[in-house]
Amino acid sequence: MYNLHILTDLDECRGLWQRLIPAEVMFDLWEVRECFHRHYRRPPRFIVAEAAEGICGLLPASWIEESRCYGYFPGETWEGKTWLEQNRVLARDESVLAALLSPCRPSWHLRYLLPLNGGGLDCDVVDETGYLFLPPEYDYDIENYFRQFSHKSAKRLKRELDAIQARGVRYRLDDPSDFDILVRMNLERFGDRSYFSDGRFLESFRSLMNFLKDRGWLRLTTLIIDDGPVAVDIGCVYRGVYTVLGGGTHGGYPGVAKFINIHHMQRACRERLQQVDFLCGDFSWKKLFHLKPRPLYLLASKAAGLDAPGVFGLGGPTRVTQARARHRDNERLHIPH
């Protein structure tokens, strides 16, 4: 038997989060989550399961009014779905997980989940797949990475990169004013399909940029050709992981998206970072670039009504083997031309 407690006070939720969620990746940081909560203002609903020996489960949720469902805290959304990745639900076993979900009836949609307790629980429904570049696997040498390609493919890629380099490429690093250029290019390219068309998301990202800058973790990279910016990416370096969070490109310069992504990989090798995390989105360039896939998982109820590929029903967890991922995140990273 478990005692369930539901916390709705933000200060209490913060204390519990910082006590129980390991700060292993940038998405684990309360301050990162708070950047989005500040602008979305979803009511927090942290569900805690407690046994005789202490806390045995935690589900940090938020109520998403327009979707009429619970999502992962802080409930930042685009078209009804949350954006922040590598979310954690803590549960000792499947009975604890079922108990945590019970107050979320009839509707919950918890996406981008890391494997529950290292994969030991019955959650094998893939939401989307993230993609990693791992410099240690190539002895921090980008030339070793290029050797993965066939001779023909490597030659073609280097020819494309050299053609852009010949145009007089230079970089501007960590200039906060370039964030507005990133947003403008993203909006010009994607219109109302851009995350930044939602003012809440835009201001959340601006708050995130300022937080990362204050901590010394910001990586804002601006690619300049012909004395003007043609691509801007924003990212974070935290505990040896470089997470590329988003960007914008100039539509008049084909190939710059590919060029700046290779730049991130080269820089990670020089700085001997452990990973470059290009996040989710099943874009063809990620597979062509031989990035390492990392699945993230989904817990959802039928009542969520968001085309959830997998379902945990009201009677407990149900195993689903067929996954249908929806990929709406084209603007998160660049699709090379």
C-alpha positions as CSV (number, residue, x, y, z in Angstrom):
1,M,0.0,0.0,0.0
2,Y,1.1,3.5,-0.8
3,N,0.2,6.8,0.6
4,L,-0.2,9.4,-2.2
5,H,0.5,13.1,-1.6
6,I,-0.2,15.8,-4.2
7,L,1.8,18.9,-4.0
8,T,0.6,22.1,-5.6
9,D,2.7,24.7,-3.9
10,L,5.6,25.7,-6.2
11,D,8.1,26.1,-3.4
12,E,7.3,22.6,-2.1
13,C,7.5,21.2,-5.6
14,R,10.9,22.8,-6.1
15,G,12.2,21.4,-2.8
16,L,11.1,17.9,-3.7
17,W,12.4,18.1,-7.3
18,Q,15.8,19.3,-6.1
19,R,15.9,16.5,-3.5
20,L,14.9,13.6,-5.8
21,I,15.7,14.4,-9.4
22,P,19.4,13.8,-10.1
23,A,21.0,16.8,-11.8
24,E,22.7,14.7,-14.6
25,V,21.6,16.6,-17.7
26,M,20.5,20.2,-18.3
27,F,16.8,19.2,-18.4
28,D,17.1,17.9,-14.8
29,L,17.8,21.4,-13.5
30,W,14.9,23.1,-11.7
31,E,16.1,26.5,-13.0
32,V,15.7,25.3,-16.6
33,R,12.2,24.1,-16.0
34,E,11.3,27.4,-14.1
35,C,12.3,29.4,-17.2
36,F,9.3,27.8,-19.0
37,H,7.0,27.7,-16.0
38,R,7.5,31.5,-15.5
39,H,5.8,32.1,-18.9
40,Y,3.3,29.2,-19.2
41,R,2.1,29.3,-15.6
42,R,0.6,25.8,-15.6
43,P,-0.7,24.6,-12.2
44,P,1.9,22.2,-10.8
45,R,0.7,18.8,-9.5
46,F,3.5,16.8,-8.1
47,I,2.3,13.3,-7.2
48,V,4.3,11.5,-4.5
49,A,4.0,7.8,-3.5
50,E,5.3,7.0,-0.1
51,A,5.7,3.6,1.6
52,A,6.7,2.7,5.1
53,E,10.4,3.1,4.2
54,G,9.9,6.5,2.6
55,I,9.2,8.0,-0.9
56,C,9.1,5.3,-3.6
57,G,7.7,7.3,-6.5
58,L,7.4,10.8,-8.0
59,L,5.5,12.1,-11.0
60,P,6.1,15.9,-11.6
61,A,3.1,16.9,-13.6
62,S,1.3,20.0,-14.7
63,W,-2.3,20.5,-15.7
64,I,-2.6,21.6,-19.4
65,E,-5.9,23.3,-19.6
66,E,-6.4,23.6,-23.4
67,S,-5.5,19.9,-23.9
68,R,-7.5,18.9,-20.8
69,C,-4.8,16.5,-19.7
70,Y,-1.7,16.2,-17.4
71,G,1.7,16.7,-18.9
72,Y,5.2,16.7,-17.6
73,F,6.2,19.7,-15.6
74,P,6.2,22.6,-16.4
75,G,3.7,21.8,-19.2
76,E,5.3,24.0,-21.9
77,T,3.5,23.1,-25.1
78,W,3.4,23.6,-28.8
79,E,0.2,22.3,-30.5
80,G,-0.7,20.6,-27.3
81,K,2.5,18.6,-26.8
82,T,5.4,19.4,-24.4
83,W,8.9,20.2,-25.7
84,L,11.4,19.7,-22.9
85,E,13.2,16.3,-23.2
86,Q,14.7,13.6,-21.0
87,N,11.9,13.7,-18.5
88,R,12.0,11.4,-15.4
89,V,9.2,9.6,-13.7
90,L,10.6,7.9,-10.5
91,A,8.8,4.7,-9.6
92,R,10.1,1.7,-7.6
93,D,8.0,-0.8,-9.5
94,E,4.9,-1.0,-11.8
95,S,2.5,-0.9,-8.9
96,V,4.0,2.4,-7.8
97,L,3.8,3.7,-11.3
98,A,0.1,2.8,-11.6
99,A,-0.5,4.5,-8.2
100,L,1.2,7.7,-9.5
101,L,-0.9,7.8,-12.6
102,S,-4.2,7.2,-10.8
103,P,-4.7,10.9,-9.8
104,C,-4.2,11.9,-13.4
105,R,-7.3,10.2,-14.6
106,P,-8.8,10.3,-17.1
107,S,-6.1,12.0,-19.2
108,W,-2.3,12.2,-19.1
109,H,0.3,12.6,-21.8
110,L,3.9,12.2,-20.6
111,R,6.4,12.3,-23.3
112,Y,10.2,12.4,-24.0
113,L,10.7,10.1,-20.9
114,L,14.0,8.5,-20.0
115,P,13.7,4.8,-19.4
116,L,11.9,4.2,-16.1
117,N,14.3,3.1,-13.5
118,G,16.9,2.2,-16.1
119,G,14.4,0.4,-18.3
120,G,13.2,-2.1,-15.6
121,L,9.5,-1.1,-15.8
122,D,7.1,-2.0,-18.6
123,C,7.4,1.1,-20.7
124,D,8.7,0.3,-24.2
125,V,6.6,2.7,-26.2
126,V,8.9,5.0,-28.2
127,D,7.7,8.6,-28.4
128,E,10.6,9.9,-30.5
129,T,14.3,9.2,-31.0
130,G,17.1,11.6,-30.0
131,Y,20.4,11.6,-31.8
132,L,23.9,11.9,-30.3
133,F,27.4,12.5,-31.6
134,L,30.0,10.9,-29.3
135,P,33.5,12.4,-29.7
136,P,35.2,9.7,-27.5
137,E,34.2,7.0,-30.0
138,Y,36.4,8.8,-32.6
139,D,39.3,9.6,-30.3
140,Y,38.2,13.3,-30.4
141,D,39.3,13.4,-34.1
142,I,36.7,14.6,-36.6
143,E,38.7,12.9,-39.4
144,N,38.1,9.5,-37.7
145,Y,34.4,10.3,-37.8
146,F,34.5,11.1,-41.5
147,R,35.9,7.6,-42.1
148,Q,32.5,6.2,-41.2
149,F,31.3,7.4,-44.6
150,S,31.9,5.7,-47.9
151,H,34.7,7.3,-49.8
152,K,32.2,8.7,-52.3
153,S,29.9,10.2,-49.5
154,A,32.8,11.6,-47.5
155,K,34.2,13.3,-50.7
156,R,30.9,14.8,-51.5
157,L,30.3,16.1,-48.0
158,K,33.7,17.6,-47.8
159,R,33.2,19.2,-51.2
160,E,30.0,20.9,-49.9
161,L,31.7,22.1,-46.7
162,D,34.7,23.4,-48.6
163,A,32.4,25.3,-51.0
164,I,30.8,27.2,-48.0
165,Q,34.2,27.7,-46.3
166,A,35.5,29.3,-49.5
167,R,32.9,32.0,-49.2
168,G,34.8,33.5,-46.2
169,V,33.1,32.0,-43.2
170,R,33.6,33.5,-39.8
171,Y,31.9,33.0,-36.4
172,R,30.5,35.2,-33.7
173,L,30.2,33.5,-30.4
174,D,27.9,34.1,-27.4
175,D,26.5,37.5,-28.4
176,P,23.0,37.6,-26.8
177,S,21.8,40.1,-29.4
178,D,22.0,37.3,-32.0
179,F,19.2,35.5,-30.3
180,D,16.8,37.9,-32.0
181,I,18.3,37.1,-35.3
182,L,17.8,33.4,-34.6
183,V,14.2,34.0,-33.8
184,R,13.6,36.2,-36.9
185,M,15.2,33.6,-39.3
186,N,13.3,30.8,-37.7
187,L,10.0,32.6,-38.0
188,E,10.8,33.6,-41.6
189,R,11.5,29.9,-42.4
190,F,8.6,28.2,-40.6
191,G,6.0,30.9,-40.0
192,D,3.2,29.9,-37.6
193,R,4.8,26.4,-37.5
194,S,7.7,27.9,-35.6
195,Y,7.8,27.4,-31.9
196,F,8.7,31.1,-31.6
197,S,5.3,32.1,-33.0
198,D,4.0,31.4,-29.5
199,G,5.0,34.3,-27.3
200,R,5.2,32.1,-24.3
201,F,7.7,29.8,-25.8
202,L,9.7,32.7,-27.2
203,E,10.0,34.4,-23.8
204,S,10.7,31.1,-22.1
205,F,13.7,30.6,-24.5
206,R,14.9,34.1,-23.8
207,S,14.8,33.4,-20.1
208,L,16.6,30.1,-20.7
209,M,19.3,32.0,-22.7
210,N,19.8,34.5,-19.9
211,F,20.0,31.7,-17.3
212,L,22.6,29.8,-19.3
213,K,24.6,32.9,-19.9
214,D,24.7,33.7,-16.1
215,R,26.0,30.2,-15.4
216,G,28.6,30.3,-18.1
217,W,26.9,27.4,-20.0
218,L,25.6,29.3,-23.0
219,R,26.7,28.3,-26.5
220,L,25.3,30.8,-29.0
221,T,27.0,30.3,-32.4
222,T,26.5,32.7,-35.3
223,L,27.8,31.8,-38.7
224,I,28.6,34.9,-40.9
225,I,29.1,35.0,-44.6
226,D,29.3,38.1,-46.8
227,D,29.3,40.2,-43.6
228,G,25.9,39.0,-42.5
229,P,24.6,36.2,-40.2
230,V,23.3,33.2,-42.2
231,A,22.8,30.7,-39.3
232,V,22.4,31.0,-35.5
233,D,22.3,28.1,-33.1
234,I,21.6,28.2,-29.4
235,G,22.9,25.5,-27.0
236,C,24.2,24.6,-23.6
237,V,27.3,22.9,-22.4
238,Y,26.6,21.1,-19.1
239,R,28.7,18.4,-17.5
240,G,30.5,17.5,-20.7
241,V,27.4,17.4,-22.9
242,Y,26.7,20.0,-25.5
243,T,23.0,20.2,-26.2
244,V,22.0,22.0,-29.4
245,L,18.6,23.4,-28.5
246,G,17.5,25.2,-31.6
247,G,18.4,27.5,-34.4
248,G,17.6,29.5,-37.5
249,T,19.1,29.7,-41.0
250,H,19.0,32.1,-43.9
251,G,17.0,30.5,-46.8
252,G,19.3,32.1,-49.3
253,Y,22.4,30.1,-48.3
254,P,21.9,26.4,-49.1
255,G,24.1,24.1,-47.1
256,V,24.7,26.3,-44.1
257,A,22.6,24.1,-41.8
258,K,24.8,21.2,-42.6
259,F,27.9,23.3,-42.1
260,I,27.0,24.7,-38.7
261,N,26.1,21.2,-37.5
262,I,29.5,19.9,-38.5
263,H,31.0,22.9,-36.8
264,H,29.4,21.8,-33.5
265,M,30.8,18.4,-33.9
266,Q,34.3,19.7,-34.7
267,R,34.3,22.0,-31.7
268,A,33.1,19.2,-29.4
269,C,36.1,17.1,-30.5
270,R,38.5,20.0,-29.9
271,E,37.0,20.6,-26.4
272,R,37.0,16.9,-25.6
273,L,33.3,16.9,-24.8
274,Q,31.5,13.6,-24.1
275,Q,28.4,14.2,-26.3
276,V,26.7,16.5,-28.7
277,D,23.0,16.0,-28.2
278,F,21.0,17.0,-31.3
279,L,17.7,16.1,-29.6
280,C,14.7,14.5,-31.2
281,G,13.3,14.7,-34.7
282,D,13.6,11.9,-37.2
283,F,15.3,14.0,-39.9
284,S,17.2,12.2,-42.6
285,W,20.4,14.1,-42.1
286,K,20.8,12.6,-38.6
287,K,20.8,9.0,-39.9
288,L,23.0,10.0,-42.8
289,F,25.5,11.5,-40.4
290,H,25.7,8.3,-38.5
291,L,24.6,9.8,-35.2
292,K,23.7,7.4,-32.3
293,P,20.0,7.0,-31.8
294,R,18.6,7.2,-28.3
295,P,14.8,6.5,-27.9
296,L,12.7,8.4,-25.4
297,Y,9.4,7.0,-24.2
298,L,5.8,7.8,-23.8
299,L,3.1,7.2,-21.1
300,A,-0.3,8.3,-22.3
301,S,-4.0,7.6,-21.7
302,K,-6.5,7.1,-24.5
303,A,-8.4,10.1,-23.1
304,A,-5.5,12.4,-23.9
305,G,-6.7,12.5,-27.5
306,L,-3.2,13.3,-28.9
307,D,-2.7,10.3,-31.2
308,A,-0.7,8.6,-28.5
309,P,1.0,5.5,-29.9
310,G,1.1,3.8,-26.5
311,V,-1.4,3.7,-23.7
312,F,-1.4,3.0,-20.0
313,G,-5.0,2.2,-19.4
314,L,-7.0,2.9,-16.3
315,G,-6.6,-0.7,-15.1
316,G,-2.8,-0.5,-15.1
317,P,0.0,-0.5,-17.6
318,T,-0.6,-2.1,-21.0
319,R,2.3,-3.2,-23.2
320,V,2.2,-1.8,-26.7
321,T,4.7,-3.0,-29.2
322,Q,3.9,-0.9,-32.2
323,A,5.0,2.8,-32.0
324,R,3.9,5.7,-34.2
325,A,6.1,8.7,-33.6
326,R,4.9,12.1,-34.8
327,H,7.7,14.5,-35.7
328,R,6.6,18.1,-35.7
329,D,9.9,19.6,-34.6
330,N,11.4,20.6,-37.9
331,E,12.5,24.0,-36.4
332,R,14.3,22.5,-33.5
333,L,17.3,21.7,-35.6
334,H,18.2,22.3,-39.2
335,I,17.4,20.0,-42.1
336,P,20.5,20.2,-44.4
337,H,19.8,21.2,-48.0
